[in-house]
């Protein structure tokens, strides 16, 4: 079994060259299946996990998220990056406290957003946003963990799709100590390339949470270092579940069950997984 230090070392190496996909499980079963497929690292999904708890995104408590991260880290042999939302605090001091707790779960990386959750003022004021990243960096360094810090600028997700401001923030976040940069919501090759080129040589995470007609190889050619999928996989599952459940409730039919994964295949997969870990 690899140690936490081993996982962090692998994760940092992955960010140094090439391009890798970091899919987003929301429970132990999905995490272990993704590991089974050969992915080199995983990332949690705040929305996917929230939906599994019957909650909207960004409404899960910090303690619950930390417990979830500990569970995924313990259940897998590959690095895990934490979707750590906004650090569960507004002030830099609060972000630092949360990041210290997150590092202690054994994650190999974590991300901090600059979105406030306030529709009237959806992004933290620039200086405060930078201070929050600086505090996260200091907390990681103080904890002594070689944890990758990803800084996210959320303008394209929260109604502020200003490319120049997004790049300004990402550059400032890099200067404040972020190892990886991330601007979710970029939906064209041109926008993706603009961000990657602006912050080079810092690695950039690109999210593919919708079918935009862009492949992994194309993103790699644009210079993307890391590709995540956010809550997309969980929403695919929810889509199939909702269609099947509605079919039963509204039509009294069970035809959707034909698309289900075979019981024997799942049983064999997890039986073998238990044996390997025992």
C-alpha positions as CSV (number, residue, x, y, z in Angstrom):
1,X,0.0,0.0,0.0
2,X,1.4,3.4,-0.9
3,X,1.8,5.9,1.9
4,X,0.4,9.4,1.9
5,X,3.9,10.7,1.1
6,X,4.1,8.3,-1.9
7,X,0.7,9.5,-3.2
8,X,1.7,13.2,-2.9
9,X,5.0,12.6,-4.6
10,X,3.2,10.8,-7.5
11,X,0.7,13.6,-7.8
12,X,3.3,16.3,-7.9
13,X,5.2,14.4,-10.6
14,X,2.0,14.2,-12.7
15,X,1.9,18.0,-12.8
16,X,5.4,18.3,-14.2
17,X,4.8,17.2,-17.8
18,X,2.2,15.6,-20.1
19,X,-1.5,15.6,-19.6
20,X,-3.7,13.4,-17.3
21,X,-7.4,12.9,-16.6
22,X,-8.4,13.2,-13.0
23,X,-12.0,11.9,-12.8
24,X,-14.4,12.7,-9.9
25,X,-15.9,9.9,-7.8
26,X,-18.4,10.6,-5.1
27,X,-18.1,7.5,-2.9
28,X,-15.9,4.5,-2.3
29,X,-17.4,2.3,-5.0
30,X,-17.0,4.9,-7.7
31,X,-13.5,5.7,-6.5
32,X,-12.4,2.1,-6.6
33,X,-13.9,1.5,-10.0
34,X,-12.1,4.5,-11.5
35,X,-8.8,3.3,-9.9
36,X,-9.6,-0.1,-11.5
37,X,-9.7,1.5,-14.9
38,X,-6.2,2.7,-14.5
39,X,-6.6,6.5,-13.8
40,X,-3.5,7.9,-12.1
41,X,-5.3,10.2,-9.7
42,X,-8.8,11.1,-8.5
43,X,-10.6,14.3,-7.4
44,X,-13.6,14.7,-5.2
45,X,-16.6,16.5,-6.4
46,X,-18.5,18.9,-4.1
47,X,-21.7,18.7,-6.1
48,X,-21.6,15.0,-6.7
49,X,-21.1,14.3,-3.1
50,X,-23.7,16.8,-2.0
51,X,-26.3,15.2,-4.3
52,X,-25.5,11.8,-2.8
53,X,-26.3,13.3,0.6
54,X,-29.6,14.8,-0.6
55,X,-28.2,18.3,-0.4
56,X,-27.5,21.1,-2.9
57,X,-24.0,21.9,-3.9
58,X,-22.0,23.9,-1.3
59,X,-24.3,23.0,1.5
60,X,-22.3,20.1,3.0
61,X,-20.6,20.9,6.3
62,X,-16.9,21.1,6.6
63,X,-16.8,18.2,9.0
64,X,-18.8,16.0,6.6
65,X,-16.5,16.9,3.7
66,X,-13.4,16.1,5.7
67,X,-14.8,12.7,6.7
68,X,-15.7,12.0,3.1
69,X,-12.1,12.9,2.0
70,X,-10.6,10.6,4.7
71,X,-12.8,7.8,3.5
72,X,-11.9,8.2,-0.2
73,X,-8.1,8.6,0.6
74,X,-8.2,5.4,2.7
75,X,-10.1,3.4,0.1
76,X,-7.7,4.1,-2.8
77,X,-4.1,3.6,-3.7
78,X,-3.8,6.6,-5.9
79,X,-3.6,10.4,-5.2
80,X,-6.8,12.2,-4.3
81,X,-7.4,15.9,-4.9
82,X,-10.0,17.6,-2.7
83,X,-12.6,19.9,-4.2
84,X,-12.5,22.0,-1.1
85,X,-14.9,24.7,-2.4
86,X,-14.0,28.1,-0.9
87,X,-12.2,26.7,2.1
88,X,-15.3,26.9,4.3
89,X,-14.5,30.5,5.4
90,X,-14.3,34.0,4.1
91,X,-11.3,35.4,6.0
92,X,-7.8,34.1,5.1
93,X,-7.4,32.9,8.7
94,X,-10.4,30.7,8.4
95,X,-9.3,29.3,5.1
96,X,-5.9,28.5,6.6
97,X,-7.6,26.6,9.4
98,X,-9.7,24.6,7.0
99,X,-6.8,23.8,4.7
100,X,-4.8,22.5,7.7
101,X,-7.6,20.1,8.5
102,X,-7.9,19.1,4.8
103,X,-4.1,18.3,4.6
104,X,-4.5,16.0,7.6
105,X,-7.0,13.8,5.7
106,X,-4.2,12.6,3.5
107,X,-5.2,14.3,0.3
108,X,-2.5,14.9,-2.3
109,X,-4.0,18.2,-3.5
110,X,-6.8,20.6,-2.8
111,X,-8.5,23.5,-4.6
112,X,-9.7,26.8,-3.3
113,X,-12.3,29.0,-5.2
114,X,-12.7,32.7,-5.3
115,X,-16.5,32.6,-5.5
116,X,-18.6,34.0,-2.6
117,X,-22.0,32.3,-3.0
118,X,-23.5,35.8,-3.1
119,X,-25.3,36.5,-6.4
120,X,-24.9,40.2,-6.0
121,X,-21.1,40.0,-5.4
122,X,-20.2,36.5,-6.8
123,X,-16.4,36.9,-6.5
124,X,-14.2,37.9,-3.6
125,X,-12.7,41.3,-4.0
126,X,-9.3,40.9,-5.7
127,X,-7.0,41.5,-2.8
128,X,-9.0,39.3,-0.5
129,X,-9.1,36.5,-3.1
130,X,-5.3,36.6,-3.3
131,X,-4.9,36.8,0.4
132,X,-7.0,33.6,0.7
133,X,-4.7,31.7,-1.6
134,X,-1.7,33.0,0.2
135,X,-3.1,31.8,3.5
136,X,-3.9,28.4,2.0
137,X,-0.3,28.1,0.7
138,X,1.1,29.1,4.2
139,X,-1.1,26.5,5.9
140,X,0.1,23.7,3.5
141,X,3.7,24.7,4.0
142,X,3.3,24.8,7.8
143,X,1.7,21.4,7.8
144,X,4.8,20.1,6.1
145,X,2.8,18.3,3.4
146,X,3.9,18.4,-0.2
147,X,0.3,19.1,-1.2
148,X,-0.6,20.6,-4.6
149,X,-2.6,23.8,-4.2
150,X,-5.0,24.6,-7.0
151,X,-6.4,28.1,-7.2
152,X,-9.7,28.5,-9.0
153,X,-11.2,31.7,-10.5
154,X,-14.9,31.2,-10.9
155,X,-15.9,34.2,-13.0
156,X,-17.1,32.1,-16.0
157,X,-19.3,30.1,-13.7
158,X,-20.9,32.9,-11.7
159,X,-21.9,35.4,-14.4
160,X,-18.6,37.3,-14.7
161,X,-17.1,35.9,-17.9
162,X,-14.3,38.4,-18.1
163,X,-11.2,36.7,-19.6
164,X,-8.8,39.5,-18.7
165,X,-10.0,39.6,-15.1
166,X,-9.8,35.8,-14.9
167,X,-6.2,35.8,-16.1
168,X,-5.3,38.6,-13.8
169,X,-6.6,36.6,-10.9
170,X,-4.9,33.4,-11.9
171,X,-1.6,35.1,-12.4
172,X,-1.9,36.7,-8.9
173,X,-2.8,33.3,-7.4
174,X,0.3,31.8,-9.0
175,X,2.4,34.5,-7.5
176,X,0.7,33.9,-4.1
177,X,1.8,30.2,-4.1
178,X,-0.7,28.2,-6.2
179,X,0.9,25.2,-7.9
180,X,-1.9,24.7,-10.4
181,X,-4.5,27.1,-11.9
182,X,-8.1,26.5,-12.8
183,X,-10.8,28.6,-14.5
184,X,-13.9,26.4,-14.7
185,X,-16.5,27.3,-17.3
186,X,-14.2,27.8,-20.4
187,X,-16.3,26.4,-23.2
188,X,-14.2,27.0,-26.3
189,X,-10.7,26.1,-27.5
190,X,-9.8,29.7,-27.8
191,X,-10.6,30.5,-24.2
192,X,-8.9,27.4,-23.0
193,X,-5.7,28.2,-25.0
194,X,-5.8,31.8,-23.8
195,X,-5.7,30.9,-20.2
196,X,-3.1,28.1,-20.6
197,X,-0.8,30.4,-22.5
198,X,-1.3,33.3,-20.1
199,X,-0.2,31.4,-17.0
200,X,2.5,29.2,-18.6
201,X,4.5,27.4,-17.4
202,X,2.2,26.8,-14.5
203,X,0.0,23.7,-15.0
204,X,-3.7,24.3,-15.7
205,X,-6.7,22.2,-14.9
206,X,-9.5,22.1,-17.5
207,X,-12.9,20.8,-16.7
208,X,-15.0,18.8,-19.2
209,X,-18.4,18.6,-17.5
210,X,-20.4,18.8,-20.8
211,X,-20.0,17.3,-24.3
212,X,-18.2,20.2,-26.0
213,X,-16.7,18.1,-28.8
214,X,-13.2,18.4,-27.4
215,X,-11.1,15.3,-26.8
216,X,-8.4,14.5,-24.3
217,X,-5.7,14.6,-27.0
218,X,-7.0,18.0,-28.3
219,X,-6.8,19.4,-24.8
220,X,-3.3,18.0,-24.4
221,X,-2.3,19.7,-27.6
222,X,-3.6,23.0,-26.3
223,X,-1.3,22.6,-23.3
224,X,-3.7,21.4,-20.6
225,X,-1.9,19.5,-17.9
226,X,-4.9,18.1,-16.0
227,X,-8.5,17.4,-17.0
228,X,-11.3,16.9,-14.5
229,X,-15.0,16.2,-15.0
230,X,-16.5,17.8,-11.9
231,X,-20.0,16.4,-11.1
232,X,-20.5,15.1,-14.7
233,X,-20.1,11.4,-13.9
234,X,-22.5,11.6,-10.9
235,X,-25.0,13.5,-13.1
236,X,-24.8,10.7,-15.7
237,X,-25.8,8.2,-13.0
238,X,-28.5,10.5,-11.7
239,X,-29.9,10.9,-15.2
240,X,-30.1,7.1,-15.7
241,X,-31.6,6.7,-12.2
242,X,-34.2,9.4,-12.7
243,X,-35.3,8.1,-16.1
244,X,-35.7,4.6,-14.8
245,X,-37.6,5.7,-11.6
246,X,-39.9,7.9,-13.6
247,X,-40.6,5.1,-16.1
248,X,-41.8,2.9,-13.1
249,X,-43.7,5.7,-11.4
250,X,-45.4,7.2,-14.5
251,X,-45.6,4.3,-17.0
252,X,-45.4,1.1,-14.8
253,X,-42.6,-0.2,-17.0
254,X,-39.1,-1.5,-16.2
255,X,-37.5,-1.3,-19.7
256,X,-34.7,1.1,-18.4
257,X,-33.2,-1.7,-16.4
258,X,-31.8,-3.2,-19.6
259,X,-29.0,-0.6,-19.4
260,X,-27.9,-1.6,-15.9
261,X,-24.5,-3.0,-15.1
262,X,-24.6,-6.7,-14.6
263,X,-24.7,-7.8,-10.9
264,X,-22.1,-10.5,-11.5
265,X,-19.6,-8.1,-13.0
266,X,-19.9,-5.6,-10.1
267,X,-19.8,-8.4,-7.5
268,X,-16.7,-9.9,-9.1
269,X,-15.0,-6.5,-9.3
270,X,-15.5,-5.6,-5.7
271,X,-14.8,-9.1,-4.5
272,X,-11.4,-9.1,-6.2
273,X,-10.8,-5.6,-4.8
274,X,-11.5,-6.7,-1.3
275,X,-9.1,-9.7,-1.7
276,X,-6.3,-7.4,-3.0
277,X,-6.7,-5.1,0.0
278,X,-6.9,-7.8,2.7
